[in-house]
């Protein structure tokens, strides 16, 4: 198992970099991974210098012994996605649910749609497989409250901190009803795509 962060590198800068560093640091402490902050900072500096122009998807992986690796890919400009609802399996280990690890079995799907939107056994809407959910209702923006039941994204946290996003839970039946009545709009939020429109297939 590895910990990882997927980040947007744009024109030589990482938006939300402190959020990513804080998250991987907390996960490393919780899961007993050795994170050398000096090595992390050195790698970040190198990537910013090596890719000064354009937009890239940067994935940084951390091994338990502290080894860091990275993958660089160009970032496509896809800004509209499709998604279907999927129940979260009951047997997911909490550390895998709330930390960004390479064990992602609970997020696997057959890709009939671009994404899946997970909900729990109580009907609470949780998250997409590649990011958090943002719901626009009555000109306000909402995301589910965190109760150690999904991965807290860096984009989500930055929008909450900026006062642009409020926390409110949505029940699956209420959520479906509001979609059918066009009362809500659904978005994917993550640090890579930032904000992207999502069409939910019911």
N, C-alpha and C positions, 0 to 999 in steps of 0.2 A: 504493500500500500504506500502511496505517495500523497503528499499534500500538494495542491497547486493553486495558482491564481491565473485567471485569464484576463488580460488587460488590453486596453486600447492604447496604442502608441500613435500619436498624431502630431505631425510636424515636430518630431523630436521631443515631445512631452507626453507624460502619462497623466491624464486627468484622474483625480481621486487616488493618487498614489498613497497618501497617508492611510486611507481606508483599507487598501489592499495589504499594506504592510502590517497594520494593526490586526487584521483578520488572520493572516497566516501566522503571525506571532502568537496570538491567542490559541489558535488550533495547535501549534507546535508545543506550547506549554501544556495544553490539555492532554495531548496524545503522546507526550514524551518524545518529541522530535527535536533534534538539535539544530536550531536556526542561528547561524552566525550573522548578526546584523551587518557587520562590516562587509562580508561577502555578498550579502543581498544588495547593499548600497553600491558596491563595486559593479555588480552585474547590471543593475539599473542604469548606472552612468554609462557603461559600455554600450548598452542597447540604444540609449538616447543619442550617443555620439555616432553609432554605426548606421542609424536610420533617421537622419535629420529631416527628411521630407517624406510626404505621403502618409497613408493610414495603414496600420498593421495590427494583426491579432498576435499578441505575445502571450505565450503560455509558459509560466515558470513553475518547475516541479522541484519539490523538496523531498529528499530521501530521509529516512529516520536518522542516518548517521551525519546528516548535515550537507550532503552533496546536493548541489543545485544544477539543474539542467534547464534548457529553454528551447522552445520551438517558435519560429517566426513564420507567419503566413500573411499574404496580402488580405486586406479586409474588403469583402464584397459590399456593395451598397444596397443590399436587400433590406427593405424597410417595412415589408408587409408579410405576415405569416399566417398560417392556418393552424388550428389546434383542436383537439378533441379531449373530452374529460376522461380521466383515468383514476380509479380508486387506488390510494396508497396501500400497499400490502402491510399487514399488521406486524410482520416479523422483521422489520428494518431495525438495525442497531442504531440507537440514537446518535452515537458519534459520527456515523456515516451520513446521517440525515442532516445534522446541524454543522458539519465541517465539510470543507471542499476537498474530498479525497478522490482517489482514482477508483474507489469501489462505488460504482454508480448503478448497481443492478436494479434498484427501485425506480430508476428513471428510464429504463430501457423500454422501447416500444417499436411497433412495426413500421413506423414512418408513413402511414396512410395520410397523415397530416404532418406538417413541419414540426409541430410541437405537441406535447401532452400537457394538460392542466390537471394537477393532482388535487384530490380532495380526500379527507380522512373519513373514518368510519362514523363520525358524528355528522358528516355532511359539510364540514368546514372547508371552504376553498383555500388551498395552500400556496402553490407555486407552479410555475412552468418547469419543464426539465432543464431549461438553460437560463432561467432567470426568474425574477419575481413578477408578480402581477400588479398592474395598476388599473384601477377602474374609475372611469369618469362618470359621475352621476350628479345631475343638477349643478353643473359647472364646477364641481369640486372633485378632487382626486383622492382615491382611497387605496389602501393596501392592507392585507390582513394583519392582525396583531400577532406578534411573535410569542409562542408559548413552547419553545424548544421543539417545534414541529416542522420546521423547514430551514433552509439555508438563508441566512440574512445577507442579502447582496449589498455591495458597495454603492451601487447607484441608488438603491432603495434608501439606504441610510443617509446618503448625501441629500436626497430630496426631502427626507423627513427633517434633517438638520437645517435645511434652508427654508423650512416652513411651507414647502410646496406640496407636501403629501401628508395626509392624515391616516390614522390607523383605524380600521373598522372591519369587522368580520362579515363575510357573506356566506349564507347557507346555500348549498347547491341548488335546491328547488327554487329559492328566491332568485338566485343568480340566473338560472335558466329562464324563469318567467320574465325577468327584466330584459334579457337578451331578446326573447321573442317579441316583446312589446317595444323594442328599441329604446329602452329607458336608460341603458348604460352603454358605454364604449369600453372596449378592453384593449390594454396595451401590455406588451412585454417590456420590462425594464431590466437592463443589465449594463455592466460597465463597458461592454464591448459595443453593443448596438445603441446604448443609451435609452432611447424610447422608440418602440416600433409598434405599429398597429397589428392587432390580431383578430382574425375572424374565427369565431368558435363554431365548430360543426357539432350540432346537437343530435 
